[in-house]
């Protein structure tokens, strides 16, 4: 299974993003990063998780795993993706040493990440 890394990034040089909608996609994403330690899919009782790693090519990479999305209300799925986008933004700020980003910068950053994840979700689900 090939991992699709999303092209747009919130700011150069990262983070790189990918969305896993099925358990089998996570090992493929980890292999693409040359990351050999297995990671948990999504914890029981949770609906989504973001794994933040250092990519083999350098820089931060975030793997968003969305579980149990089939049959859910699209607004709920969007909410889950926004939630994970906030975690990605927080990790990105930590990675670049930004302790106190401006509110507008933060809003645009979360918006860009969430839009990218939602566009990928829509692309994948429409193609399914």
DONUMI-336141 format. One record per residue (C-alpha): x, y, z. Coordinates in steps of 0.25 Angstrom, whole numbers, plus 5000, padded with zeros to 4 digits. Example, Ala and Ser with C-alpha at 12.3 -4.5 7.8 and 13.67 -1.06 7.14 Angstrom:
BEGIN
504949825031 505549965029 
This chain:
BEGIN
500050005000 500650134996 500650255005 500150385000 500850505006 500050635005 500750734996 500350865004 501050895017 500751005027 502151065026 503451025020 504050925024 502850845029 502150775035 501850665025 500450615026 499750485023 498450425026 498150275029 496750235028 497050085030 497950005040 498749945029 499150085024 499950125037 501150025035 501250065020 501350215025 502450175035 503250095025 503150225016 503850295028 504850185030 504250175044 504350035049 503750035063 502249995061 501250095067 499850075072 498650105062 497650175070 497450145085 496150075089 495050175092 495750285083 495350325069 496650385064 498150405067 499350485061 500650415062 501750525060 503150465056 504450515049 504450475035 505550405029 505750525019 505850615031 504750705037 503450675044 502450575039 501050555044 500250425042 498750445045 497950325047 496450325047 495750205052 494250165051 493950285041 492950205032 491550245034 491850355043 491250495041 492250575032 492150695043 492750595053 493850545044 494150695041 494250725056 495150605058 496050655047 496050795053 496450735067 497650665061 498050785053 498150865066 499050755072 499950765059 499950915060 500450905075 501550805071 501950885059 502151005069 502950925078 503750875067 504151015062 504351065076 503151155076 502551175090 501551275087 501051295073 500151405069 498651375070 498451405055 499651315051 499151205060 497751215053 498351215039 499251095043 498151015049 497151055037 498251015027 498550875033 497050845035 496650885021 497750795016 497350675024 495850695020 496150715005 496950575006 495850515014 494850565003 495750514992 495950374998 494450355002 493950404988 494850314981 494450194990 
